[in-house]
Amino acid sequence: MLKRLDQSQFLIRLLRRASTLLARQRGLPLIVGFVFIAISFLLDLLLIGSPSALLAVTQTVFQHLGLLIALVGILLSYPLAE
């Protein structure tokens, strides 16, 4: 199973395109992460006015995804710069 993933031409092309894009625009994951965190903040403000379980889950997902994307962007910015 893993051998098929390692030899997948689709995944190879996807990783090559992603690394090329991130090498040219190293700050893109940081900006996307910050946008997700800003959306999370706005959802949190809405949650104060009208408590909802779905809104709380959506806010938490946006916040955590934003943090993960931003941290991965920081970690990848240095190796892709070389």
Contacts in CASP RR format, 6 or more apart in sequence:
PFRMAT RR
TARGET T0000
AUTHOR 0000-0000-0000
METHOD contacts of the structure
MODEL  1
MLKRLDQSQFLIRLLRRASTLLARQRGLPLIVGFVFIAISFLLDLLLIGS
PSALLAVTQTVFQHLGLLIALVGILLSYPLAE
5 11 0 8 1.000
19 80 0 8 1.000
21 28 0 8 1.000
22 28 0 8 1.000
22 29 0 8 1.000
22 73 0 8 1.000
22 76 0 8 1.000
22 80 0 8 1.000
23 80 0 8 1.000
23 81 0 8 1.000
26 73 0 8 1.000
26 76 0 8 1.000
26 77 0 8 1.000
26 80 0 8 1.000
26 81 0 8 1.000
27 73 0 8 1.000
27 77 0 8 1.000
29 69 0 8 1.000
29 70 0 8 1.000
29 72 0 8 1.000
29 73 0 8 1.000
29 76 0 8 1.000
29 77 0 8 1.000
30 70 0 8 1.000
30 73 0 8 1.000
30 74 0 8 1.000
30 77 0 8 1.000
32 66 0 8 1.000
32 69 0 8 1.000
32 70 0 8 1.000
33 65 0 8 1.000
33 66 0 8 1.000
33 67 0 8 1.000
33 69 0 8 1.000
33 70 0 8 1.000
34 66 0 8 1.000
34 70 0 8 1.000
36 62 0 8 1.000
36 63 0 8 1.000
36 65 0 8 1.000
36 66 0 8 1.000
36 69 0 8 1.000
37 62 0 8 1.000
37 63 0 8 1.000
37 66 0 8 1.000
37 67 0 8 1.000
37 70 0 8 1.000
39 62 0 8 1.000
40 59 0 8 1.000
40 60 0 8 1.000
40 62 0 8 1.000
40 63 0 8 1.000
40 66 0 8 1.000
43 55 0 8 1.000
43 58 0 8 1.000
43 59 0 8 1.000
43 62 0 8 1.000
44 59 0 8 1.000
46 55 0 8 1.000
47 55 0 8 1.000
47 56 0 8 1.000
47 59 0 8 1.000
END
